[in-house]
């Protein structure tokens, strides 16, 4: 069973500093995204030391706390605990969701990546609060992505009673293809974090999602 029912998953930003426009800091980008309507932020850092990840997480959490937006840490349970983040997101090759839930306790948000209904059911039973389902569309932020069909996404939202967030290649050109899928939100990387006008990009995607 998932634990948290009070989280707004509508517009879920996943950070990637390598995609950011030159001259912007991660904290500036996250603040702009929140001001544009982002409701949840996942800090994703793949190529930094543990100390650097911790320091970045502390800086970003200052921003998310100021706006009362939950901060999720990607993959690194130690960092999530160290900065008292709102939660953790794990993939299929990361720490098992059941173990993560046991260590996190009942009050933290736990998200799990799922590519099909079997993985979705397993994640729910392990205590996930939400699923990140994808990759939905062509994406450059994942190496060798496994793509999920719209039909499989619909199957998951029909059978699973925890929040479902679609991820992977979602932007202003692809979001309309998610119409009728009954998802709770969209997770976006480059279509927000990679833009010059981050606030405007977030606002535009939020409007598009709300009109699906």
C-alpha positions, 0 to 999 in steps of 0.5 A, spaced: 500 500 500 502 507 498 502 511 504 501 518 502 495 521 498 496 528 499 501 530 494 500 534 488 504 530 482 501 534 476 508 537 474 514 533 476 520 536 475 526 532 474 533 536 474 539 535 469 544 540 470 548 538 464 541 540 460 541 547 463 542 553 459 549 556 460 549 561 466 544 558 470 545 555 477 541 549 479 537 553 485 535 558 480 532 553 475 528 550 480 526 556 483 524 559 476 520 552 475 516 552 481 514 559 480 512 557 473 507 551 476 512 545 478 509 541 484 514 536 485 522 536 484 526 530 483 534 532 484 537 527 479 545 527 479 549 521 476 556 524 475 558 527 482 561 525 488 557 523 495 559 530 498 557 534 492 550 531 491 549 532 499 551 539 498 547 540 492 541 537 495 542 542 501 541 548 496 536 545 492 532 543 499 532 550 501 529 553 495 523 547 495 522 548 502 521 556 501 515 554 496 513 548 500 514 543 494 516 536 496 523 534 494 525 527 492 532 524 491 533 520 485 536 513 487 540 515 493 537 513 499 543 516 504 542 523 501 535 523 502 536 521 509 541 526 510 538 532 508 531 530 510 528 530 503 520 529 502 522 522 499 526 517 494 525 515 487 528 508 485 529 505 478 528 497 477 536 497 478 536 501 484 535 499 491 529 494 492 523 498 493 521 494 499 527 495 502 527 503 501 520 503 504 523 499 510 528 504 511 524 510 509 519 509 514 511 510 513 512 518 512 516 519 506 514 519 499 517 513 495 516 513 487 518 507 483 520 506 476 515 501 472 515 499 465 509 495 465 503 492 469 507 487 473 513 492 475 507 497 477 503 491 481 510 489 484 512 497 486 505 498 489 505 492 493 512 494 496 509 500 498 510 505 493 506 512 493 507 513 486 509 510 479 514 513 474 512 510 468 516 510 461 519 512 457 513 514 453 516 518 448 523 519 444 528 521 450 535 523 450 536 523 458 536 516 458 541 511 455 538 505 452 530 507 454 525 501 454 519 505 451 512 504 454 506 504 449 500 508 451 495 502 451 500 499 457 500 506 460 492 506 460 492 498 463 497 501 469 492 507 471 486 502 470 489 497 475 493 501 480 490 505 485 496 509 487 499 515 483 501 514 476 506 519 473 508 519 465 515 520 464 520 520 458 520 525 452 514 529 454 514 536 451 509 541 448 509 537 442 508 530 445 503 531 451 497 531 447 498 524 446 497 522 453 490 524 453 485 519 456 490 516 460 488 518 466 495 519 469 496 524 475 501 528 472 507 528 468 515 528 469 519 533 465 526 534 464 529 537 458 522 541 456 523 545 462 530 545 465 533 545 458 529 552 456 531 559 456 525 561 459 524 555 465 518 559 468 514 560 461 516 553 459 513 550 466 507 554 465 505 552 458 506 545 460 501 545 466 496 549 462 497 543 457 496 538 462 490 541 465 487 541 458 488 534 457 
